[in-house]
Amino acid sequence: MAVNLSNYDIFIFSGNTYKLDFSYTDSNNIGIDLSNYEAKLHVRRSANSSFLIGELTENFPAGSFGRGLSGDFVSGSGITGHTGGIILNYSGVTGDVHIEIDSETTNSMSVGKHVYDLQVKDLSTGSRDTILRGRLEIKPVPRAVPRSAAGITGGGITGGIG
């Protein structure tokens, strides 16, 4: 997926797993080798907040962290879910990035509009680059209305498994 790295908005239903795959390329559309990099994705309530409501690291599949009982947290002290995190040079493809936020983590984030950024750090030079940022909105899961409350009677699902 080609991505405008200046801003990419993410929308997730609370309690759902979210996955994003994209290529990080140079101006010639050549994948940038990320084998000597580490990455972190931070989700905050606002750009000015020093606390996190979500964090992803390269510790895949246990690199997806959300709020615990104590609420918002600082980097490295969130509660891990079942699976998730970041994979650089995904599936052995130079520059490909895989992001996965597990359902436990999205469930721990409050419904609303938040901000996120994904930074990579060059381990040989220590320089950091923000390669993806934008709004991350957690949406409430639509609840089904009972058929009788919606004024619908009769019918239903028919068929069988064969």
N, C-alpha and C positions, 0 to 999 in steps of 0.2 A: 504494500500500500504506500503510495506517495503521500507524504505528510508535509504540510506547511509547519515548519518547526517553530514559527513565532507564536502560534496559538492553536491548540487543538482541544475542543471541549468534549468532555466525557459525561455520559448520562447512564446511570445504573439504577435499577430497581433495588431497593433495600433487601438484603438477603440473597441476592443473585450473584453468581460468579461472573467476573468480567475479564475478557481477554482481548489484547491488542497486539498485533504483529505489524512491524513497519521496518523500513530500511533507512539507516542513517548513512547518507552519502555525501560526497564532496560536490563541488560545483560542476564536475564532469559526470555526475551521476554514477560514480564508482563507490562501492561500499567502503566505509572507513573501518579498518581493522580495530576491533575493540578488545583484542586478547590481552592487552596490557592495561586494561581499564577496570574500574569498579563503578557501580552505579547505585544511586538511591533515588527513590521517588517519595516525596513528602506531600501529604494532604493536610491543609490547614483550614480553619474556619474563615480566615481572611489573610491577605498578604502580609499584614502587620503582626500576626500572631506568632509568638515564639513556641507555642505548643502545637502538637500534631494530633490529628484524629485518625490518621492512617500513615503507614510507612511500608515501602517495599524495598527489599535488598536483594542481592544476588544469591542469597542462601536458599535458592529454589530446591526443593519444593516447600521449605518451611520459612520463606522470606516475606510473608504477608502479615503485617502487624496492625492491630486495631486497638481501640480504647478498652481498657479493663474497667473494673468496678470503681477505680479511682478517677476515671474520666480521661480528659486530654492528657497527653504524655510528651516527654522529650525523646528525641531520637535514641533508639536502643533500649527503651523500657516499655514498649507496647506488648500486647498479648498476641501470640501467634495463633493463626487459625490452622486449618488442616493442610491446605496446599496454597501455593502462590509464590510470587516473587518476580524477579527479573532474570532473563537469560540473555547475555550478550553473544553476538555471532551465533544466533539461534540456528539449530540444525546444521552447524558447520558452515553457514553462509556468512561471509564477511560483511559486517555492517548490519545484519538483521538483528532486531531486538524483539523479544517476547516479554510482555507484561501480563501478569495474571494476579487478580485480586480475588481471593476466595470468598465464599458466601458468608463465612463467620465474620470476616473483616468488614464487608459491606454492611452486614447487619449491625455491627457495633458503631458504625458511623451514623451520626444524626441526619435525619431527612433535611435537605436544604441545599443551598448553593455554597460551595467551598472552592478553594483554589489548590492547584497542585503544580509541582515542577519535577522534572526528571533531570538529574545532573549526572554527568559522567566525570570521573577523575582519572587523569593519566597518571599511572603509578610511577612512571619514570621521572616525570617533571613536577608532579603535584598540582598541575593546572586543572581547573574545573570548567566545564562547559554545561550550560543548561541547553538540552537538546529538544525538550518538549515541555510545554506549560500550557495552562489554561484553566478553565472552570471545570470542576468535577461536581456534578449535581447528583445527590442521592434522592431518588423519587420514591414516594410511598407505593407499596404494592397495591394495585386496585383490588378491592374486595368484591367478591361476587354478591350480587343481590339475590335473595331467595326468589324463586320464580313467582310465588304468590305475592310477594311484596312489590314486584315489578308489574303486576297486573297480568301475568302470563299464566294461563291454565292449560292443562292437557299437554300432549306432545311429550318430548323427551328424546333421549338418545336410543336408537334402535340398532340392531345388528349384532353380530357376534364375532368371536375370534375363531377363525377356522383354519 
